[in-house]
Amino acid sequence: MDPLAHKIQLELDNLTNSANNQKNANFLLAVSGGMDSMVLAHAFLELNQKFGLVHFNFKLRGKASDLDEDLVRRFCD
């Protein structure tokens, strides 16, 4: 496990331990398609966490917004 994924796992363990011991929690990640949110999604995948992704394309940045949406769709596929 890479160091970032390990740190995320420790934080998830702390979060689920403080939330009524829900070790099998599901997460919904809001992702922009930017590097930070996609790295987080990749870490959840690597950690075998149960999660879903949500992405909203508000079309505020033209073609760049569409490219972000496409990246998120390909990641989900």
N, C-alpha and C positions, 0 to 999 in steps of 0.2 A: 504494500500500500504506500502510495507516495505521501510525503509529509503534509501536504495541504489536505488531502482526503482524510488523513489521520486526525488532523485538527478539527475538521468538520465533523467527523464521527464523534469526537469527544464532546463537542458542543451539542450535537444531536442527542447524545446520551444524557447530558445535563438537562436539556430541554424536556425530554420524555420522562426522565426521572422526576422532575418537578411537576409534571402534568399527569398526576394520578398513575404513575408507573405504566404508561402506555408504550411499551417497548415495540409494539407492532403498529406504530402510528403511520398514517399516510400523510404525505405532504403535497401541497400544491405550490409550485414555484411559478412566480410571475417573471417571465424572461423578456428582455428587450431584443435579444439577438446580438447584443454587444458582448465583448469578451468576458466581462465579469460574470454576467448571468449564465453564459454558456459554459464557463468553467465550473460554476456551481452545479449546473445540470449534469455535466460530465462526472463530477465527483459523486453526486447522488447515484448515478448509474454504476460507477465503479464500486460504490459501497453497497450495492444491491438494496437500496432503500426503495420503499414503495412511494412513488411520486407521480404526479401529473404536471404538465406544463400548460401555462396559459400565456398567450401573446396577443396584444392588441395592436393592429396597424392603423394608426390615426392619420397616416399619409401626410405627416407634417414635414418630412424631409424628401419628398418626391421619390426618385428611384432608390435612394438609400433605404427608405422605409420598406420598400418592396423587397429589397435584397435581404434585409433583416428577417422579414417574414419567411422568405424562401429558405434561409438558413435554419430557422426554427422548425419549419416543416420537414426539411431533410433530416435533421437531427431526430425528430419524432419517428420518421419512417425507419 
